[in-house]
Amino acid sequence: MKRYFAVAAIMIATSCTSNTNQKVALSATADSTAATVADPATPASVKLKDANVQSIYNGYLTLKDALVNSKFEDAKKAAAELKVNLAAEKGCESTAVTAEKMATAKDIAAQRKDFTALSADLIALFKHAAVETGTIYVQHCPMANKGDGGDWLSSEKKIQNPYYGDEMMECGRVVEEIKAAK
């Protein structure tokens, strides 16, 4: 248990964080089967106050979707574009390096491995971002990374696993929701 707290503390200390300390409403949930009204083709179903943070979110979803669909070249392109937006956001420089590693990866397995660190950093960023509308879902696959697990962000409750793609598309669950502060 101490190991998990140490890992969490390190992730928080090195995560990509925004300078804004906005209140977000968080609620834990394990329901991954409920229907959602969000259209997965429109990442703008989540609206963030800061335009660059919105670009980071949209770019992240493009990257995640490329991994879900096991499209290596699309993931490389999306990671390269995401790197540019991350580099422009104060505090996200190390996360931009991770995106660059994904853009230059030799295969999709390497991209998926780096996706874990990228996701952890961006989950921390979006927990402190000003969400105006919509819900960002934090999802978790316990089998990712050889059983160590892996998290990712989604604009819908439906599980589409970026770590395994069509091999295990629905492996995972919603563990948290990031919503606009009331």
C-alpha positions as CSV (number, residue, x, y, z in Angstrom):
1,M,0.0,0.0,0.0
2,K,2.9,2.4,0.8
3,R,4.2,1.7,-2.7
4,Y,1.0,3.0,-4.3
5,F,1.1,6.2,-2.2
6,A,4.7,6.8,-3.1
7,V,3.9,6.3,-6.8
8,A,0.9,8.6,-6.6
9,A,3.0,11.2,-4.8
10,I,5.7,11.1,-7.5
11,M,3.1,11.3,-10.3
12,I,1.4,14.3,-8.7
13,A,4.8,16.0,-8.1
14,T,5.9,15.5,-11.7
15,S,2.5,15.9,-13.4
16,C,1.5,18.4,-16.0
17,T,-0.5,20.9,-14.0
18,S,-2.3,24.1,-14.9
19,N,-1.7,27.3,-13.1
20,T,-5.4,27.7,-12.5
21,N,-6.6,26.2,-9.3
22,Q,-10.3,25.8,-10.4
23,K,-12.7,23.7,-8.4
24,V,-13.9,20.6,-10.1
25,A,-16.6,18.3,-9.1
26,L,-15.4,14.7,-8.9
27,S,-17.4,11.7,-8.3
28,A,-16.3,8.1,-8.2
29,T,-18.3,5.5,-10.2
30,A,-17.8,2.0,-11.3
31,D,-20.6,2.0,-13.9
32,S,-19.2,1.5,-17.4
33,T,-22.3,0.2,-19.0
34,A,-24.6,3.2,-18.8
35,A,-25.7,4.9,-22.0
36,T,-24.3,8.3,-22.8
37,V,-25.5,11.2,-24.9
38,A,-22.0,12.3,-25.8
39,D,-21.1,11.8,-29.5
40,P,-17.6,10.2,-29.6
41,A,-17.0,11.9,-33.0
42,T,-17.3,15.3,-31.4
43,P,-14.7,15.8,-28.6
44,A,-16.1,19.3,-28.2
45,S,-18.9,17.7,-26.1
46,V,-16.5,18.8,-23.3
47,K,-15.8,22.5,-23.2
48,L,-12.9,23.9,-21.3
49,K,-12.4,27.6,-20.4
50,D,-8.8,27.8,-21.7
51,A,-8.4,27.5,-25.5
52,N,-5.0,25.8,-25.3
53,V,-6.1,23.3,-22.7
54,Q,-9.1,22.6,-24.9
55,S,-6.7,21.9,-27.8
56,I,-4.7,19.6,-25.6
57,Y,-7.9,17.7,-24.6
58,N,-9.0,17.4,-28.3
59,G,-5.5,16.3,-29.3
60,Y,-5.4,13.7,-26.5
61,L,-8.7,12.2,-27.6
62,T,-7.5,12.0,-31.2
63,L,-4.4,10.1,-30.0
64,K,-6.5,7.9,-27.7
65,D,-8.9,7.0,-30.5
66,A,-5.9,6.1,-32.8
67,L,-4.7,3.7,-30.2
68,V,-8.2,2.3,-29.7
69,N,-8.3,1.6,-33.4
70,S,-4.7,0.3,-33.4
71,K,-3.7,2.9,-36.0
72,F,0.0,3.3,-35.4
73,E,0.6,6.1,-38.0
74,D,-2.4,8.0,-36.9
75,A,-1.2,7.8,-33.3
76,K,2.3,9.1,-34.4
77,K,0.7,12.1,-36.1
78,A,-1.7,12.8,-33.2
79,A,1.2,12.6,-30.7
80,A,3.3,15.0,-32.7
81,E,0.4,17.6,-32.8
82,L,-0.3,17.1,-29.1
83,K,3.4,17.7,-28.3
84,V,3.1,21.2,-29.8
85,N,0.1,22.2,-27.7
86,L,1.7,20.6,-24.6
87,A,4.9,22.5,-25.1
88,A,2.9,25.8,-25.2
89,E,1.3,25.1,-21.8
90,K,3.3,26.2,-18.8
91,G,4.1,23.2,-16.6
92,C,3.6,20.6,-19.4
93,E,7.1,20.6,-20.8
94,S,7.9,17.1,-19.6
95,T,4.6,15.8,-20.8
96,A,5.4,17.2,-24.3
97,V,8.6,15.1,-24.2
98,T,6.4,12.0,-23.6
99,A,4.2,12.9,-26.5
100,E,7.3,13.3,-28.7
101,K,8.4,9.8,-27.7
102,M,5.1,8.5,-28.8
103,A,5.4,10.4,-32.1
104,T,8.8,8.8,-32.8
105,A,8.0,5.3,-31.4
106,K,8.9,2.3,-33.5
107,D,5.7,0.4,-32.9
108,I,2.2,0.7,-31.3
109,A,3.3,-1.3,-28.2
110,A,5.9,1.5,-27.3
111,Q,3.2,4.1,-27.9
112,R,0.8,2.3,-25.6
113,K,3.5,2.0,-22.9
114,D,4.2,5.8,-23.0
115,F,0.5,6.5,-23.1
116,T,0.3,5.5,-19.5
117,A,2.6,8.3,-18.4
118,L,1.0,10.8,-20.7
119,S,-2.5,10.0,-19.4
120,A,-1.4,10.3,-15.8
121,D,0.0,13.8,-16.4
122,L,-3.1,14.9,-18.4
123,I,-5.5,13.5,-15.8
124,A,-3.8,15.8,-13.3
125,L,-4.0,18.7,-15.7
126,F,-7.7,18.3,-16.4
127,K,-8.6,17.8,-12.7
128,H,-7.4,21.4,-12.2
129,A,-8.8,22.8,-15.5
130,A,-11.9,24.9,-15.7
131,V,-14.5,22.6,-17.3
132,E,-17.4,24.7,-18.6
133,T,-19.7,22.0,-20.0
134,G,-19.6,18.2,-20.3
135,T,-17.9,15.5,-18.4
136,I,-14.4,14.0,-18.7
137,Y,-14.4,10.4,-17.7
138,V,-11.3,8.9,-16.1
139,Q,-11.2,5.2,-17.1
140,H,-9.0,2.3,-15.9
141,C,-7.9,-1.0,-17.3
142,P,-6.5,-3.3,-14.6
143,M,-4.8,-5.5,-17.1
144,A,-2.8,-2.9,-19.0
145,N,1.0,-2.7,-18.6
146,K,1.3,-6.4,-17.7
147,G,-1.2,-6.2,-14.8
148,D,0.0,-2.8,-13.3
149,G,-3.0,-1.1,-14.8
150,G,-3.5,2.0,-16.9
151,D,-5.8,5.0,-16.9
152,W,-7.0,7.2,-19.7
153,L,-9.5,10.0,-20.4
154,S,-12.7,9.8,-22.4
155,S,-15.6,12.1,-23.3
156,E,-18.0,9.2,-23.0
157,K,-18.7,6.5,-20.4
158,K,-18.5,3.7,-22.9
159,I,-15.2,1.8,-22.5
160,Q,-13.0,1.7,-25.6
161,N,-9.6,0.5,-24.4
162,P,-6.6,2.2,-25.9
163,Y,-4.2,-0.3,-24.4
164,Y,-5.5,-3.3,-26.2
165,G,-7.7,-2.0,-29.0
166,D,-10.0,-4.7,-30.5
167,E,-8.2,-7.4,-28.5
168,M,-10.0,-6.3,-25.4
169,M,-12.1,-3.3,-26.4
170,E,-14.3,-3.2,-23.3
171,C,-11.8,-4.1,-20.6
172,G,-12.0,-1.3,-18.1
173,R,-14.3,0.8,-16.0
174,V,-15.0,4.5,-15.2
175,V,-13.3,5.4,-12.0
176,E,-13.9,9.1,-11.8
177,E,-15.8,11.9,-13.5
178,I,-14.4,15.5,-13.9
179,K,-17.2,18.0,-14.3
180,A,-17.9,21.7,-14.3
181,A,-17.9,23.2,-10.8
182,K,-21.4,24.1,-9.6
